[in-house]
């Protein structure tokens, strides 16, 4: 195994641990005066609880509360557009164009606050794909992957967009790394990010 493979595995484990810590923190008893980070963790915990309509809409409300407290926190800002994207994708609102525009506005702001946070670029790419702007989506997925080569959902989204435009057969060594002893391929499971080897 190479050092790069070890780094990739360590990065994936750190992300998995981070998701679990957010879930534990989000389930903790609510504080009397939660700050934006507390609310953001609660929103992610609700969103990570499963992509049901109730969970997603509750997470939107919690993320909105967090943004009212701290509108300039990039990590807090990405939760709202992620949840809105799920509402659009699942057709849980009678005005899908309005929801997608709102998600795009929110993620554009999140990117301006945290331009090197891979997940914001992933969410932007999802919105571009849902808007049928596939080439722009592919470039944005590439940006997310460049920032975090282990962002499994970005690989999945990129593949979905390649399928949508009929280019799924174009192979790329960049998306699959091999070494003598291991093969690391990011995968996505149940709407969360996980790695498989």
C-alpha positions as CSV (number, residue, x, y, z in Angstrom):
1,X,0.0,0.0,0.0
2,X,1.3,3.4,-0.9
3,X,1.4,6.5,1.4
4,X,-1.4,8.0,-0.8
5,X,-3.6,4.9,-0.3
6,X,-3.0,5.2,3.5
7,X,-3.9,8.8,3.4
8,X,-7.1,8.1,1.5
9,X,-8.1,5.4,3.9
10,X,-7.3,7.7,6.9
11,X,-9.3,10.5,5.3
12,X,-12.3,8.3,4.8
13,X,-12.2,7.0,8.3
14,X,-11.9,10.6,9.6
15,X,-15.0,11.6,7.6
16,X,-16.9,8.6,8.8
17,X,-16.0,9.4,12.4
18,X,-16.9,13.1,11.8
19,X,-20.4,12.1,10.6
20,X,-20.9,9.9,13.7
21,X,-19.7,12.7,16.0
22,X,-22.1,15.1,14.4
23,X,-24.9,12.6,14.8
24,X,-24.1,12.1,18.5
25,X,-23.8,15.8,19.1
26,X,-27.0,16.5,17.3
27,X,-28.9,14.0,19.4
28,X,-27.6,15.5,22.6
29,X,-30.1,17.3,24.8
30,X,-30.8,20.7,23.4
31,X,-29.1,23.6,25.1
32,X,-31.2,26.5,26.3
33,X,-29.5,29.0,23.9
34,X,-27.9,26.9,21.1
35,X,-25.4,28.6,18.8
36,X,-25.2,28.2,15.1
37,X,-22.8,25.2,15.3
38,X,-25.1,23.4,17.8
39,X,-28.0,24.0,15.4
40,X,-26.0,23.0,12.4
41,X,-25.0,19.7,14.1
42,X,-28.6,19.1,15.0
43,X,-29.7,19.8,11.4
44,X,-27.1,17.3,10.0
45,X,-28.1,14.7,12.6
46,X,-31.7,15.0,11.5
47,X,-30.7,14.9,7.8
48,X,-28.4,11.9,8.4
49,X,-31.3,10.2,10.2
50,X,-32.7,9.2,6.8
51,X,-34.0,10.9,3.7
52,X,-37.6,11.0,4.7
53,X,-39.7,14.0,3.9
54,X,-40.2,14.8,7.5
55,X,-36.5,14.6,8.4
56,X,-35.5,16.7,5.4
57,X,-38.0,19.5,6.1
58,X,-37.2,19.5,9.8
59,X,-33.5,19.9,8.9
60,X,-34.3,22.9,6.6
61,X,-35.9,24.6,9.6
62,X,-32.9,23.9,11.9
63,X,-30.4,25.0,9.2
64,X,-32.4,28.2,8.7
65,X,-32.3,28.9,12.5
66,X,-28.5,28.3,12.5
67,X,-28.1,30.8,9.6
68,X,-30.1,33.4,11.4
69,X,-27.6,33.2,14.2
70,X,-24.5,33.0,12.1
71,X,-25.1,33.8,8.4
72,X,-21.3,33.9,7.6
73,X,-20.4,30.4,8.7
74,X,-19.5,28.4,5.6
75,X,-19.8,25.0,7.3
76,X,-23.3,25.9,8.6
77,X,-24.3,27.3,5.2
78,X,-24.0,24.1,3.2
79,X,-26.6,22.1,5.1
80,X,-29.6,24.2,3.9
81,X,-28.9,23.8,0.1
82,X,-28.2,20.1,0.7
83,X,-31.6,19.6,2.3
84,X,-33.3,21.8,-0.4
85,X,-31.7,19.7,-3.1
86,X,-33.3,16.6,-1.5
87,X,-36.7,18.3,-1.4
88,X,-36.4,19.1,-5.1
89,X,-35.1,15.7,-6.1
90,X,-37.9,13.9,-4.3
91,X,-40.6,16.3,-5.5
92,X,-41.6,17.2,-2.0
93,X,-42.6,20.8,-2.8
94,X,-45.2,22.0,-5.4
95,X,-42.8,24.7,-6.6
96,X,-39.6,22.8,-7.6
97,X,-38.1,25.6,-9.6
98,X,-38.4,27.9,-6.5
99,X,-36.7,25.3,-4.3
100,X,-33.9,24.7,-6.7
101,X,-33.3,28.5,-7.1
102,X,-33.2,28.8,-3.3
103,X,-30.8,26.0,-3.0
104,X,-28.5,27.5,-5.7
105,X,-28.5,30.9,-4.0
106,X,-27.7,29.2,-0.6
107,X,-24.9,27.1,-2.0
108,X,-23.4,30.0,-4.0
109,X,-23.2,31.9,-0.7
110,X,-21.7,28.8,1.1
111,X,-19.0,28.6,-1.6
112,X,-18.1,32.3,-1.2
113,X,-17.7,31.7,2.5
114,X,-15.7,28.4,2.2
115,X,-14.3,28.1,-1.3
116,X,-12.0,25.2,-0.4
117,X,-14.7,23.1,1.3
118,X,-15.3,20.1,-1.1
119,X,-18.8,19.4,0.1
120,X,-20.1,22.9,-1.0
121,X,-18.8,22.2,-4.5
122,X,-20.5,18.8,-4.4
123,X,-23.8,20.3,-3.5
124,X,-23.4,23.0,-6.2
125,X,-22.7,20.3,-8.7
126,X,-25.9,18.4,-7.6
127,X,-27.9,21.6,-8.2
128,X,-26.3,22.2,-11.6
129,X,-27.1,18.6,-12.6
130,X,-30.7,19.0,-11.5
131,X,-30.8,22.1,-13.6
132,X,-29.6,20.0,-16.6
133,X,-26.4,22.0,-16.8
134,X,-24.4,18.8,-17.1
135,X,-21.1,20.2,-18.3
136,X,-21.0,22.8,-15.5
137,X,-22.0,20.1,-13.1
138,X,-19.1,17.8,-14.2
139,X,-16.6,20.6,-13.8
140,X,-17.9,21.3,-10.3
141,X,-17.8,17.7,-9.3
142,X,-14.2,17.7,-10.5
143,X,-13.5,20.7,-8.3
144,X,-15.0,18.8,-5.3
145,X,-13.0,15.7,-6.0
146,X,-9.8,17.8,-6.5
147,X,-10.4,19.3,-3.0
148,X,-11.2,15.9,-1.5
149,X,-10.3,12.9,-3.6
150,X,-12.3,10.7,-1.1
151,X,-15.6,12.5,-1.5
152,X,-17.5,9.4,-2.6
153,X,-20.8,11.1,-3.3
154,X,-19.0,13.4,-5.8
155,X,-17.9,10.4,-7.8
156,X,-21.4,9.0,-7.7
157,X,-22.9,12.3,-8.8
158,X,-20.3,12.7,-11.6
159,X,-21.2,9.2,-12.8
160,X,-24.9,10.0,-12.8
161,X,-24.2,13.1,-14.9
162,X,-22.0,11.2,-17.4
163,X,-24.9,8.7,-17.8
164,X,-27.4,11.6,-18.3
165,X,-25.4,13.0,-21.2
166,X,-24.5,9.6,-22.7
167,X,-20.8,9.7,-21.8
168,X,-20.7,7.0,-19.2
169,X,-18.4,4.8,-21.3
170,X,-15.5,7.2,-21.2
171,X,-12.9,5.6,-18.9
172,X,-10.6,7.7,-16.8
173,X,-7.7,6.4,-14.7
174,X,-8.2,9.5,-12.5
175,X,-11.4,8.0,-11.0
176,X,-9.9,4.7,-10.1
177,X,-6.6,4.2,-8.3
178,X,-4.8,0.9,-8.2
179,X,-1.7,-0.3,-6.3
180,X,0.0,-3.6,-6.1
181,X,-1.7,-4.5,-2.8
182,X,-5.0,-2.7,-2.8
183,X,-7.6,-1.1,-4.9
184,X,-9.5,1.8,-3.5
185,X,-12.8,2.8,-5.1
186,X,-15.0,5.3,-3.3
187,X,-18.6,4.2,-3.0
188,X,-21.8,5.8,-1.7
189,X,-24.2,4.0,0.6
190,X,-27.7,5.0,1.8
191,X,-27.2,8.7,1.0
192,X,-24.1,8.9,3.3
193,X,-20.5,8.9,2.4
194,X,-18.6,5.7,3.0
195,X,-15.5,4.0,1.5
196,X,-15.1,0.4,0.4
197,X,-11.9,-1.4,-0.5
